[in-house]
Amino acid sequence: MAKRTSIQAEKSTMDAVVQVLEEADVEYVFGVPGGYMMKLYDSLANSSIKPILTRHEQIASIMAEVYGRLTGKPGIFTSQGAWAVSNGLMGAVEAIQGSSPMVMLTDMTDNAPYSHHGSYQTGTGEYGSYDVKKAVEAATKYSTVVHMPEQAVQSVQLALKHALDGNPGPSAVVFHSSAINGTVKPDGSPVIYHTKHYLLDQTQTPHRDELMKALHTLKEAKNPFIIAGNGVKVSKAFDELENFAELLGAPVGTTTMGKSALRETHPQSVGVIGNWGTPVGNKILSEADVILVVGSKLAPTDTCNHHRQLIDPQRQTIIQIDIESKHASWTLPVDQAIIGDAKRVLYEMIQLLEHKIEIDRNKIEIRIERIAQLKEDSEYIFVDESYADARPIKPQRALKEIYDAIDENTMITLDAGENRVYTIRHFKSKVSGSIILPGSAGGMGYAIPSALVAKLVYPDKNVLAIAGDGGFSMTMNGLITAVEHDLPIVTVIFNNSSLGWVKNAQGEKKVASEFMDIDYGKIGAAMGCLGYTIDDPNDIKGALTEAFHSNKPAVLDIKTTDEESYHKVMSELATSLE
């Protein structure tokens, strides 16, 4: 593409910003109009980009983060500055922890030329006012304040670039009124070039010698183990991970954020490892002599707080693949770091494994048989409680009913709290990449917004949100957005009338952790959804099937017991260091 200028005629700043977004193939803008950012919506009206109006900035920001996570393209969140930083930072916090490309477009509502008077809703940081720029800096990898029209347009291009380059993450542009109210001219300075020129693919494939060294180490291993993290999901390396694991015959355990990086129905999957890991997964990992870590920082929750019985750099050889060099040997020292995109690196390693290295097929078959035997001998995912008829319903049984009800065309989004850790431990993913969860920062109210985006990105898939009653209450107004935008998501609530994690952490003394009993099925119906209230585990599968076939948003309020605790699903290795 010739490096021609992108602005051919004088236009408003926001018209030029929207042109930049179109050049970057942006499909949606998630937000709530307000302040000077209403001018962005005026420009969106004449574009190919669809604005998604939500009823709260938290929902919009999460939708932008999850859009970036699912598509690899920056999700765009916008709102007035005061509410972007007070209500809308949750998506950015999850994005910076979880490597999701995202761009925040907001304003100072500076009321120039009276900004220094600290007037109503002024976010410049002048005397008497709050500082939007400082607030977004705390949760982004790049942020800037723009005062001139051309600067504003080019800064949006750079924000898109920063969101994508290297380790993806959130960036922000804060507009001053002088930028928003101006115009961009073809002969202005700096010159505006087409956005595609800034969005270059700078990912490098490591040198072949590095890959061969790693492959020889893995080939000679007696008990190799693959840890798959969120980086596998970010790079969409699902097929490559499965193919590589099969060629090597190695068991694959995922981190919490990596759950479903390899479908847990695969013979070589041993589920999640770490604090919420399966007993068989943690056992096999502890016995490994060579560990290949793909797209994980090896956080404390993934290593049972760095318990040496699980991972020990002194007795195990560790090879780490990550797109960000700072992540290599960050939390634990590794023997070899391979810097690059997980999908590319695994693809190159597969080519070398197939054509340059001779593999002992007998050794591979023995490894796979051992995995099957250990999974049979030890708890994998489903346990005795998965079949219990108790009322109130046990969460393990509810998850087994969900597993039986869904097909391979279903995406699942999770919330925070005990409902999440029970799903991590006791739900078996049927498809690689089918589970979205807030494991990076882990905020409540995540399930519904992420389900809305999943349905936008994958309109032909069934989308199921799983939340506790605490998290559901925080963003249940997202169901209005589901009805208004015809997004037929199904929401399941594990309703035990409490903040389960908090309540069970308090012991005998319960303080501000219990709720009144509420029928959320009726609330869903009042918003225009199908509503179900379920107190018999045998009714879950039928209600789910009916809800998915209805092609309408639906809410299943499942009355679950408050006697099950997160302590029950925490690895003994993790609790031993508490």
C-alpha positions as CSV (number, residue, x, y, z in Angstrom):
1,M,0.0,0.0,0.0
2,A,1.4,3.4,-1.0
3,K,2.0,5.6,2.0
4,R,-0.5,8.2,0.9
5,T,-2.1,10.7,3.3
6,S,-5.3,9.5,4.8
7,I,-7.1,12.8,5.1
8,Q,-8.2,14.0,1.7
9,A,-10.6,16.8,2.8
10,E,-11.1,18.9,5.8
11,K,-13.2,17.2,8.4
12,S,-14.0,17.3,12.1
13,T,-11.7,15.7,14.6
14,M,-14.2,13.0,15.5
15,D,-15.0,12.3,11.8
16,A,-11.3,11.7,11.3
17,V,-11.0,9.5,14.5
18,V,-13.9,7.4,13.2
19,Q,-12.1,7.1,9.8
20,V,-9.1,5.8,11.7
21,L,-11.2,3.2,13.5
22,E,-12.7,2.1,10.2
23,E,-9.2,1.8,8.7
24,A,-8.3,-0.5,11.6
25,D,-11.4,-2.7,10.8
26,V,-13.2,-1.8,14.1
27,E,-16.7,-3.3,14.1
28,Y,-18.2,-2.0,17.4
29,V,-17.8,0.8,19.9
30,F,-19.0,-0.2,23.4
31,G,-20.1,2.6,25.7
32,V,-22.4,5.2,27.1
33,P,-22.6,8.6,25.4
34,G,-21.9,11.6,27.6
35,G,-19.8,14.8,27.9
36,Y,-17.8,15.8,24.8
37,M,-17.7,12.1,23.7
38,M,-21.2,12.6,22.3
39,K,-19.5,14.1,19.3
40,L,-17.9,10.7,18.7
41,Y,-21.4,9.2,18.5
42,D,-22.4,11.9,16.0
43,S,-19.6,10.8,13.7
44,L,-20.4,7.1,14.3
45,A,-23.8,7.7,12.9
46,N,-22.3,8.1,9.4
47,S,-19.9,5.2,9.6
48,S,-19.9,1.4,9.2
49,I,-19.2,1.0,12.9
50,K,-22.0,-0.1,15.2
51,P,-22.3,1.6,18.6
52,I,-23.4,-0.9,21.4
53,L,-25.2,1.1,24.1
54,T,-25.0,-0.4,27.5
55,R,-26.7,0.6,30.8
56,H,-23.5,0.9,32.7
57,E,-19.8,1.7,31.8
58,Q,-18.6,-1.4,33.6
59,I,-20.5,-3.6,31.2
60,A,-19.2,-1.6,28.2
61,S,-15.5,-1.8,29.3
62,I,-15.7,-5.5,29.9
63,M,-17.3,-6.0,26.5
64,A,-14.4,-4.1,24.9
65,E,-11.9,-6.2,26.8
66,V,-13.5,-9.5,25.9
67,Y,-13.9,-8.4,22.2
68,G,-10.2,-7.9,22.1
69,R,-9.5,-11.2,23.8
70,L,-11.8,-13.1,21.3
71,T,-10.8,-11.4,18.1
72,G,-7.3,-10.2,18.6
73,K,-8.4,-6.7,17.4
74,P,-8.7,-3.8,19.9
75,G,-12.0,-3.5,21.6
76,I,-13.1,0.1,21.8
77,F,-14.6,1.5,25.0
78,T,-15.9,5.0,25.3
79,S,-17.6,7.2,27.8
80,Q,-17.3,10.6,29.5
81,G,-14.1,10.9,31.5
82,A,-15.5,10.9,35.0
83,W,-17.4,7.7,34.4
84,A,-14.7,6.1,32.3
85,V,-12.4,6.2,35.3
86,S,-15.0,5.6,38.1
87,N,-17.2,2.9,36.4
88,G,-15.3,1.8,33.4
89,L,-11.8,0.8,34.4
90,M,-12.7,-2.8,35.2
91,G,-12.3,-3.9,31.6
92,A,-8.9,-2.2,31.4
93,V,-7.7,-3.8,34.7
94,E,-8.6,-7.3,33.3
95,A,-7.0,-6.4,29.9
96,I,-3.7,-5.3,31.3
97,Q,-3.5,-8.4,33.5
98,G,-4.8,-10.8,30.8
99,S,-3.1,-9.3,27.7
100,S,-6.3,-8.2,25.8
101,P,-6.0,-5.5,23.2
102,M,-8.3,-2.6,24.1
103,V,-8.6,1.1,23.5
104,M,-10.3,3.6,25.8
105,L,-11.5,6.9,24.2
106,T,-12.6,9.4,26.8
107,D,-12.5,13.1,27.6
108,M,-11.7,15.6,30.3
109,T,-15.0,17.4,30.0
110,D,-12.7,20.3,30.7
111,N,-15.1,23.2,30.2
112,A,-12.4,25.3,28.7
113,P,-11.5,28.2,29.2
114,Y,-12.7,27.6,32.8
115,S,-10.8,24.4,33.5
116,H,-8.7,26.0,36.2
117,H,-11.8,26.9,38.1
118,G,-12.5,23.3,39.0
119,S,-15.9,23.5,37.5
120,Y,-18.6,20.8,37.3
121,Q,-17.2,17.5,35.9
122,T,-13.8,18.8,35.0
123,G,-11.2,16.1,34.9
124,T,-8.0,18.0,34.0
125,G,-6.3,17.6,37.3
126,E,-6.3,21.4,37.8
127,Y,-7.0,22.8,41.3
128,G,-10.3,21.5,42.6
129,S,-10.7,18.8,40.0
130,Y,-9.9,15.1,39.5
131,D,-7.3,13.9,36.9
132,V,-8.6,11.6,34.2
133,K,-5.1,11.1,32.7
134,K,-3.6,9.9,36.0
135,A,-6.5,7.5,36.6
136,V,-6.2,5.8,33.2
137,E,-2.4,5.6,33.5
138,A,-2.9,3.3,36.4
139,A,-4.6,0.6,34.3
140,T,-3.1,1.0,30.8
141,K,0.1,0.2,29.0
142,Y,-0.1,3.5,27.1
143,S,-2.1,6.7,27.6
144,T,-2.0,10.2,26.3
145,V,-3.8,13.5,26.5
146,V,-4.4,15.3,23.2
147,H,-5.0,19.0,22.7
148,M,-4.8,19.4,18.9
149,P,-6.9,17.8,16.2
150,E,-4.1,16.2,14.2
151,Q,-2.4,15.1,17.4
152,A,-5.7,13.5,18.4
153,V,-6.1,11.5,15.2
154,Q,-2.5,10.3,15.2
155,S,-2.7,9.4,18.9
156,V,-5.7,7.2,18.3
157,Q,-3.6,5.4,15.7
158,L,-0.7,5.0,18.2
159,A,-3.2,3.8,20.9
160,L,-4.3,1.0,18.5
161,K,-0.7,0.2,17.8
162,H,0.3,0.0,21.5
163,A,-2.8,-2.1,22.2
164,L,-1.6,-4.7,19.7
165,D,2.2,-4.6,19.8
166,G,4.2,-7.1,21.9
167,N,2.2,-8.2,24.9
168,P,-1.3,-6.9,24.0
169,G,-3.1,-4.7,26.5
170,P,-5.2,-1.6,27.0
171,S,-4.3,1.9,25.9
172,A,-6.2,5.2,26.3
173,V,-6.6,8.6,24.6
174,V,-8.0,11.4,26.7
175,F,-9.4,14.3,24.6
176,H,-9.3,17.9,25.5
177,S,-12.1,20.0,24.1
178,S,-9.7,21.9,21.9
179,A,-9.0,18.7,20.1
180,I,-12.6,17.5,19.9
181,N,-13.9,20.9,18.6
182,G,-11.3,21.3,15.9
183,T,-10.9,20.2,12.3
184,V,-8.2,18.1,10.6
185,K,-6.9,19.4,7.3
186,P,-5.1,17.6,4.5
187,D,-2.1,19.8,4.8
188,G,-2.0,19.8,8.6
189,S,0.9,18.7,10.7
190,P,1.6,16.0,11.8
191,V,0.5,14.4,8.5
192,I,-2.1,11.7,8.9
193,Y,-1.3,8.5,7.0
194,H,-3.4,5.4,6.7
195,T,-3.8,3.5,10.0
196,K,-2.7,0.2,8.5
197,H,0.9,1.6,8.1
198,Y,1.2,1.7,11.9
199,L,-0.3,-1.7,12.6
200,L,2.6,-3.9,11.5
201,D,3.1,-7.5,12.5
202,Q,6.4,-7.4,14.4
203,T,6.3,-10.9,15.8
204,Q,9.5,-12.7,15.2
205,T,10.0,-16.5,15.0
206,P,12.9,-17.7,17.1
207,H,16.0,-19.1,15.5
208,R,15.7,-22.7,14.4
209,D,18.7,-23.7,16.7
210,E,16.7,-22.5,19.8
211,L,13.7,-24.6,18.8
212,M,15.9,-27.7,18.1
213,K,17.5,-27.3,21.5
214,A,14.1,-27.3,23.2
215,L,12.8,-30.2,21.1
216,H,15.8,-32.4,21.9
217,T,15.3,-31.7,25.6
218,L,11.7,-32.7,25.4
219,K,12.5,-35.7,23.3
220,E,14.9,-37.0,25.9
221,A,12.5,-36.4,28.8
222,K,11.1,-39.3,30.7
223,N,8.0,-37.5,31.9
224,P,7.5,-34.3,29.9
225,F,4.6,-32.0,30.8
226,I,3.0,-29.0,28.9
227,I,1.5,-26.1,30.8
228,A,-0.8,-24.1,28.6
229,G,-1.6,-20.6,29.7
230,N,-3.8,-17.7,28.5
231,G,-1.2,-16.9,25.8
232,V,-2.4,-20.0,23.9
233,K,-5.8,-18.5,23.9
234,V,-4.6,-15.0,23.0
235,S,-2.7,-16.3,20.0
236,K,-5.4,-18.8,19.0
237,A,-2.9,-21.7,19.1
238,F,-5.5,-24.3,19.9
239,D,-4.8,-26.6,16.9
240,E,-1.0,-26.2,17.3
241,L,-1.1,-27.1,21.0
242,E,-3.2,-30.2,20.4
243,N,-1.0,-31.3,17.4
244,F,2.2,-30.7,19.3
245,A,1.0,-32.5,22.4
246,E,0.0,-35.6,20.4
247,L,3.3,-35.7,18.6
248,L,5.1,-35.6,21.9
249,G,2.7,-37.8,23.9
250,A,2.8,-35.3,26.7
251,P,0.1,-34.5,29.2
252,V,-1.3,-31.0,29.0
253,G,-2.4,-29.1,32.1
254,T,-3.7,-25.5,31.8
255,T,-3.5,-22.6,34.1
256,T,-6.7,-21.1,35.4
257,M,-6.8,-18.5,32.7
258,G,-5.7,-21.1,30.2
259,K,-8.7,-23.4,31.0
260,S,-9.9,-24.9,27.7
261,A,-6.7,-24.0,25.9
262,L,-6.9,-27.8,25.2
263,R,-10.3,-29.3,25.4
264,E,-10.6,-31.3,28.6
265,T,-12.2,-34.2,26.7
266,H,-8.9,-34.8,25.0
267,P,-7.1,-38.0,26.2
268,Q,-4.0,-36.0,27.1
269,S,-5.7,-33.2,29.0
270,V,-5.3,-33.4,32.7
271,G,-7.4,-30.3,33.4
272,V,-6.3,-27.2,35.3
273,I,-3.2,-27.2,37.5
274,G,-2.3,-25.1,40.5
275,N,-4.5,-23.9,43.3
276,W,-7.8,-25.1,41.7
277,G,-6.2,-27.9,39.8
278,T,-7.3,-31.5,39.4
279,P,-5.5,-34.0,41.7
280,V,-4.3,-35.9,38.6
281,G,-3.0,-32.8,36.9
282,N,-1.0,-31.7,39.9
283,K,0.3,-35.2,40.5
284,I,1.6,-35.6,37.0
285,L,3.1,-32.1,37.0
286,S,4.9,-32.8,40.2
287,E,6.5,-35.9,38.7
288,A,7.6,-34.2,35.4
289,D,11.3,-33.9,34.7
290,V,10.8,-31.4,31.8
291,I,8.1,-28.8,31.7
292,L,7.2,-26.8,28.6
293,V,5.3,-23.6,29.6
294,V,3.4,-22.0,26.7
295,G,2.0,-18.5,27.2
296,S,1.9,-18.4,31.0
297,K,3.7,-16.2,33.6
298,L,3.5,-19.0,36.1
299,A,1.6,-16.9,38.7
300,P,1.3,-18.0,42.3
301,T,-2.2,-19.4,41.8
302,D,-0.9,-21.6,38.9
303,T,1.9,-23.0,41.0
304,C,0.2,-23.5,44.4
305,N,2.0,-20.4,45.6
306,H,5.3,-21.7,44.1
307,H,5.2,-24.9,46.1
308,R,8.4,-26.8,45.3
309,Q,6.5,-30.2,45.4
310,L,4.6,-29.0,42.3
311,I,7.3,-27.1,40.3
312,D,10.9,-27.0,41.4
313,P,13.5,-25.4,39.1
314,Q,16.2,-27.3,40.9
315,R,14.9,-30.8,40.0
316,Q,12.9,-30.0,36.8
317,T,14.0,-28.5,33.5
318,I,11.7,-25.6,32.5
319,I,11.3,-24.3,28.9
320,Q,9.1,-21.2,28.5
321,I,7.5,-19.8,25.4
322,D,6.1,-16.2,25.7
323,I,5.6,-13.3,23.4
324,E,6.9,-10.9,26.1
325,S,10.6,-11.2,27.1
326,K,9.9,-9.7,30.5
327,H,7.7,-12.7,31.3
328,A,10.5,-15.2,30.8
329,S,12.1,-16.2,34.1
330,W,9.9,-13.7,35.9
331,T,8.3,-15.7,38.7
332,L,10.4,-18.8,38.4
333,P,13.8,-19.2,36.8
334,V,13.7,-21.2,33.6
335,D,16.4,-23.2,31.7
336,Q,15.4,-21.9,28.2
337,A,13.3,-19.0,27.1
338,I,11.8,-18.9,23.7
339,I,10.4,-15.4,22.9
340,G,7.7,-15.4,20.3
341,D,4.0,-15.8,19.5
342,A,2.7,-19.2,20.8
343,K,1.0,-20.1,17.6
344,R,4.0,-19.4,15.4
345,V,6.5,-21.1,17.7
346,L,4.4,-24.2,18.1
347,Y,3.9,-24.4,14.4
348,E,7.6,-24.2,13.7
349,M,8.3,-26.8,16.4
350,I,5.7,-29.2,14.9
351,Q,7.5,-28.9,11.5
352,L,10.8,-29.7,13.1
353,L,9.4,-32.5,15.1
354,E,7.8,-34.1,12.1
355,H,10.7,-33.7,9.6
356,K,13.9,-33.3,11.6
357,I,13.6,-35.4,14.7
358,E,13.0,-39.1,15.0
359,I,10.3,-39.9,17.5
360,D,10.0,-43.2,19.4
361,R,6.4,-44.1,18.9
362,N,6.5,-46.8,21.5
363,K,7.5,-44.2,24.1
364,I,4.7,-41.9,23.0
365,E,2.1,-44.7,23.3
366,I,3.3,-45.6,26.8
367,R,3.0,-42.0,27.9
368,I,-0.6,-41.7,26.6
369,E,-1.5,-45.0,28.3
370,R,-0.1,-43.7,31.6
371,I,-2.1,-40.6,31.4
372,A,-5.3,-42.6,30.8
373,Q,-4.5,-44.9,33.8
374,L,-3.8,-42.0,36.2
375,K,-7.0,-40.2,35.2
376,E,-8.9,-43.4,35.8
377,D,-7.2,-44.0,39.2
378,S,-7.6,-40.4,40.4
379,E,-10.2,-37.8,40.4
380,Y,-10.2,-35.9,37.1
381,I,-13.2,-33.5,36.9
382,F,-16.4,-35.2,37.9
383,V,-16.7,-36.4,41.5
384,D,-19.3,-38.0,43.7
385,E,-21.1,-34.7,44.3
386,S,-21.5,-34.4,40.5
387,Y,-24.3,-37.0,40.7
388,A,-25.8,-35.9,44.1
389,D,-29.6,-35.3,44.2
390,A,-29.4,-33.0,47.3
391,R,-31.5,-29.9,47.6
392,P,-30.4,-27.1,47.7
393,I,-28.5,-28.2,44.7
394,K,-24.7,-28.9,44.9
395,P,-22.7,-26.7,42.4
396,Q,-20.9,-29.9,41.2
397,R,-24.2,-31.4,40.2
398,A,-25.4,-28.3,38.5
399,L,-22.1,-28.2,36.5
400,K,-22.5,-31.9,35.5
401,E,-26.1,-31.1,34.3
402,I,-24.8,-28.2,32.3
403,Y,-22.1,-30.4,30.7
404,D,-24.7,-32.9,29.7
405,A,-27.0,-30.2,28.3
406,I,-24.6,-28.3,26.0
407,D,-23.1,-29.3,22.7
408,E,-19.7,-28.5,21.1
409,N,-21.2,-25.3,19.7
410,T,-21.4,-23.6,23.0
411,M,-19.2,-20.8,24.5
412,I,-19.2,-20.4,28.3
413,T,-18.4,-17.2,30.2
414,L,-17.6,-17.2,33.9
415,D,-17.9,-14.7,36.8
416,A,-15.7,-14.3,39.9
417,G,-16.2,-16.0,43.2
418,E,-16.9,-19.6,44.3
419,N,-19.0,-20.3,41.2
420,R,-15.9,-19.7,39.1
421,V,-13.5,-22.0,41.0
422,Y,-16.1,-24.7,41.1
423,T,-16.5,-24.4,37.3
424,I,-12.7,-24.4,36.9
425,R,-12.4,-27.6,38.9
426,H,-15.6,-29.5,38.1
427,F,-16.6,-28.5,34.6
428,K,-15.1,-30.3,31.6
429,S,-14.7,-28.2,28.4
430,K,-15.8,-29.9,25.2
431,V,-14.0,-27.5,22.8
432,S,-10.7,-25.7,22.9
433,G,-11.0,-22.0,23.6
434,S,-14.6,-22.3,24.7
435,I,-14.3,-20.8,28.2
436,I,-13.9,-17.1,29.0
437,L,-13.1,-16.1,32.6
438,P,-11.9,-13.2,34.6
439,G,-8.9,-15.0,36.0
440,S,-6.4,-12.2,35.4
441,A,-7.8,-9.7,37.9
442,G,-10.9,-11.6,38.8
443,G,-13.7,-9.0,39.2
444,M,-17.3,-9.8,39.8
445,G,-20.0,-8.9,37.3
446,Y,-18.0,-10.3,34.4
447,A,-20.1,-13.2,33.1
448,I,-23.0,-11.3,31.4
449,P,-20.9,-8.6,29.6
450,S,-18.5,-11.2,28.3
451,A,-21.4,-13.4,27.1
452,L,-22.9,-10.4,25.2
453,V,-19.7,-10.0,23.3
454,A,-19.2,-13.7,22.7
455,K,-22.7,-13.7,21.0
456,L,-21.7,-10.7,18.9
457,V,-18.4,-12.3,17.8
458,Y,-19.9,-15.8,17.4
459,P,-23.6,-15.3,16.5
460,D,-24.1,-18.9,15.4
461,K,-22.9,-20.3,18.7
462,N,-24.9,-20.9,21.9
463,V,-23.5,-18.7,24.7
464,L,-23.9,-19.5,28.4
465,A,-23.0,-17.2,31.2
466,I,-22.4,-18.8,34.7
467,A,-22.5,-16.4,37.6
468,G,-23.1,-16.3,41.4
469,D,-25.9,-14.3,42.8
470,G,-23.4,-11.6,43.9
471,G,-21.8,-11.1,40.5
472,F,-25.1,-11.4,38.6
473,S,-26.6,-8.6,40.7
474,M,-23.8,-6.3,39.7
475,T,-24.3,-6.4,35.9
476,M,-27.8,-7.9,35.5
477,N,-28.8,-4.8,33.6
478,G,-26.8,-6.3,30.8
479,L,-29.8,-8.4,30.1
480,I,-31.6,-5.3,28.9
481,T,-28.8,-4.9,26.4
482,A,-29.3,-8.5,25.4
483,V,-33.0,-7.9,24.7
484,E,-32.5,-4.6,22.9
485,H,-29.7,-5.9,20.7
486,D,-31.3,-9.3,20.1
487,L,-28.4,-11.3,21.8
488,P,-30.0,-14.5,23.0
489,I,-27.5,-15.4,25.8
490,V,-28.5,-17.9,28.5
491,T,-27.5,-17.0,32.1
492,V,-27.2,-19.5,34.9
493,I,-27.1,-18.2,38.5
494,F,-25.7,-20.3,41.3
495,N,-27.9,-18.7,43.9
496,N,-26.9,-19.5,47.5
497,S,-28.0,-16.1,48.9
498,S,-24.5,-15.1,49.8
499,L,-21.1,-13.9,48.8
500,G,-19.9,-17.5,49.1
501,W,-16.2,-16.9,49.1
502,V,-16.3,-14.2,51.6
503,K,-18.8,-16.1,53.8
504,N,-16.7,-19.2,53.9
505,A,-13.5,-17.3,54.5
506,Q,-15.1,-15.7,57.6
507,G,-15.6,-18.9,59.5
508,E,-18.2,-18.9,62.2
509,K,-18.6,-15.1,62.3
510,K,-20.6,-13.9,59.2
511,V,-20.3,-10.2,58.5
512,A,-21.8,-8.5,55.4
513,S,-21.7,-11.7,53.3
514,E,-25.3,-12.9,53.3
515,F,-28.2,-11.8,51.0
516,M,-32.0,-12.0,51.2
517,D,-33.5,-14.7,49.0
518,I,-34.4,-13.3,45.6
519,D,-36.1,-14.9,42.6
520,Y,-33.8,-13.8,39.8
521,G,-35.9,-15.8,37.2
522,K,-38.7,-13.3,37.8
523,I,-36.2,-10.3,37.5
524,G,-35.0,-11.8,34.1
525,A,-38.6,-12.1,32.9
526,A,-39.3,-8.5,33.9
527,M,-36.5,-7.4,31.6
528,G,-37.9,-9.4,28.7
529,C,-36.0,-12.7,29.1
530,L,-37.3,-16.2,29.7
531,G,-37.1,-16.8,33.5
532,Y,-36.7,-20.1,35.3
533,T,-36.4,-20.8,39.0
534,I,-34.9,-24.3,39.6
535,D,-34.6,-26.1,42.9
536,D,-34.5,-29.7,41.5
537,P,-31.2,-30.7,39.8
538,N,-33.1,-33.0,37.5
539,D,-34.8,-29.9,35.9
540,I,-31.6,-28.1,34.9
541,K,-30.9,-29.9,31.6
542,G,-34.5,-29.5,30.3
543,A,-34.6,-25.8,31.2
544,L,-31.3,-25.2,29.4
545,T,-32.4,-27.1,26.3
546,E,-35.6,-25.1,26.2
547,A,-33.8,-21.8,26.7
548,F,-31.3,-22.4,23.9
549,H,-34.0,-23.5,21.5
550,S,-36.1,-20.4,22.3
551,N,-33.6,-18.1,20.7
552,K,-34.3,-15.5,23.4
553,P,-32.3,-14.3,26.3
554,A,-33.0,-16.5,29.3
555,V,-32.2,-16.6,33.1
556,L,-32.0,-19.8,35.1
557,D,-32.0,-19.1,38.9
558,I,-30.6,-22.3,40.4
559,K,-31.0,-22.6,44.1
560,T,-27.6,-23.9,45.3
561,T,-26.4,-24.9,48.7
562,D,-24.3,-22.6,50.8
563,E,-22.6,-25.5,52.5
564,E,-20.1,-26.1,49.8
565,S,-16.9,-24.0,50.1
566,Y,-14.0,-23.0,47.9
567,H,-11.8,-24.7,50.5
568,K,-13.1,-28.0,49.1
569,V,-11.7,-27.4,45.6
570,M,-8.4,-25.9,46.7
571,S,-5.4,-28.1,46.2
572,E,-3.8,-29.5,49.3
573,L,-0.5,-28.0,48.2
574,A,-2.0,-24.5,48.1
575,T,-3.6,-24.9,51.5
576,S,-0.4,-26.2,53.1
577,L,1.3,-22.8,52.6
578,E,-1.7,-20.7,53.9
